[in-house]
Amino acid sequence: MTDAVQGTGRAGRDDAHVFYSWSAQELIRPVTIAGGEGAWFWDEKGTRYLDFASQLINLNLGHQHPALVGAIQAQAGRLATVAPSFANPVRSELARLIVERAPGGADGGLNRVFFTNGGADAVENAVRLARRHTGRQKVLAAYRSYHGNTGTAVTATGDPRRWPNEVDPGVRHFFGPYTYRSSFGATTDADECVAALRHLREVVELEGPATIAAILLETVVGTNGVLVPPDGYLAGVRELCDEHGILYVADEVMVGFGRVGEWFAVDHWDVVPDLVVFAKGVNSGYVPLGGVIVSERVAASFDRTPFPGGLTYSGHPLACAPGVASIHVLEEQGILDRVRSLGERVLGERLRDMAARHPSVGEVRGLGFLWAIELVRDPLTRERLVPFQGTPEQNAPMVEVVAAVTAGGVWPFPQVNRLHLAPPLVTSVEDLEHGLDVVDAALDVADRYVVEPAPHGRRTVRSAPSGPTAPSAEHNGHRPRPAAPPEESP
């Protein structure tokens, strides 16, 4: 079997037998990570990177946090594993801590937690809960969304990863709010909110309200653009669900547990869903863990009727232990207040300044420690720096921009024509400013591709560089070959 890798790009590599997710196996050069601490990690050659992607936007408390590592070590010494049918103190404690901080507080009715292994299977089980509770089959989800790689979750996903994977015939899609590229011709957030809610209401009416079990929404759209909903939108979704007996399922996998300065992002708008899906930041991804916070009225449907679902590793003690530790750290160190303050005062202010100075920046948007820089070739037409689903040649400008960021020792999270920035919540002000300085300088590369007005109404590119794209472009743990398109990763 070892001989099978000879003659391939993997020959001689330590990871020759690893099959990587979302990747053409011969077109990637994964960076080998040797270690990390706080907001930094380094490769086997000692090259250090400031982690502005929080790995895959889950490392809320940074690399090797002593409280989380210590919690795992202590739990391993007590009890390394237990079947999900048994009660266990650390699982029970984490459930209690989550419920006490759930949207709506004591009056919100979100009183139970079903633990899973991650975000995708949390979405699967949230949809199953909704369908069994309502007796309906349809689920509505947004086109610009990512909900996971399992059957219903990837069918509910709106981006191209859904296309080869659709298996759930009960899922329908709609357009959510996105003022910068409005599907409704809106030019203000207020108008976009009204139009998006009107569109969603029409979809509900045409699909048949009595056939719809749930509306599934990322509270802040993550991978597909860091789309912060306009004020009033989530409240409007809640109202529409209540009107028709539809369950509102909030996907908080990427934005829960402090990422935007709240325990859950819906708290920013004082909206209480029926089901809340979480993962990632619950324990900073130290051990796989996810779950669904279940409202009491939904949970009551299974008081006398068994819930038809379960997972061998549901509420695994080695995953729950750092979850308990994470909540204590977030609370005791005032992390949520810190994220709200620095997210606006450092990240927000600096990014808006970049937008004012760099013609390639069409828009910056975000909340807390989750932001996106949308890059364009033409500020007037808003033509993307690279096209949606572009060829390797078309994507070369973005690869070059990312190469400039990583060459400065910062690891971003690029998606299509955007740089997403999501540093660990414990990143120092000095490191935040350093990372933003590197990004600022790298935007000069994007600026060279911006078109300028020319005589006779023509528009020309400023001074796009010639020659091959820098082969050191890196993102999401991979070094693609020159001019490879940015991956879409969860």
Sequence and secondary structure as in RCSB ss.txt:
>XXXX:A:sequence
MTDAVQGTGRAGRDDAHVFYSWSAQELIRPVTIAGGEGAWFWDEKGTRYLDFASQLINLNLGHQHPALVGAIQAQ
AGRLATVAPSFANPVRSELARLIVERAPGGADGGLNRVFFTNGGADAVENAVRLARRHTGRQKVLAAYRSYHGNT
GTAVTATGDPRRWPNEVDPGVRHFFGPYTYRSSFGATTDADECVAALRHLREVVELEGPATIAAILLETVVGTNG
VLVPPDGYLAGVRELCDEHGILYVADEVMVGFGRVGEWFAVDHWDVVPDLVVFAKGVNSGYVPLGGVIVSERVAA
SFDRTPFPGGLTYSGHPLACAPGVASIHVLEEQGILDRVRSLGERVLGERLRDMAARHPSVGEVRGLGFLWAIEL
VRDPLTRERLVPFQGTPEQNAPMVEVVAAVTAGGVWPFPQVNRLHLAPPLVTSVEDLEHGLDVVDAALDVADRYV
VEPAPHGRRTVRSAPSGPTAPSAEHNGHRPRPAAPPEESP
>XXXX:A:secstr
 GGGGTTSTTTT TTTT   TTS GGG  B  EEEEEBTEEEETT  EEEETTHHHHT TT BT HHHHHHHHHH
HHH S   TTS  HHHHHHHHHHHHTSTTGGGS EEEEEEESSHHHHHHHHHHHHHHHHS  EEEEESS    SS
HHHHHH  SGGGTTT   TTEEEE    GGG SS   SHHHHHHHHHHHHHHHHHHH GGGEEEEEEESSB TTT
 B   TTHHHHHHHHHHHHT EEEEE TTTTTTTTSSSSGGGGGT   SEEEE GGGTTTSS  EEEEEEHHHHG
GGSSS  S   TTTT HHHHHHHHHHHHHHHHTTHHHHHHHHIIIIIIHHHHHHHHH TTEEEEEEETTEEEEEE
EEETTTTEESS TT  TTTTHHHHHHHHHHHHTTEE EEETTEEEE   TT  HHHHHHHHHHHHHHHHHHHTT 
EEE GGG EEES    S   TT  BTTB   TT       
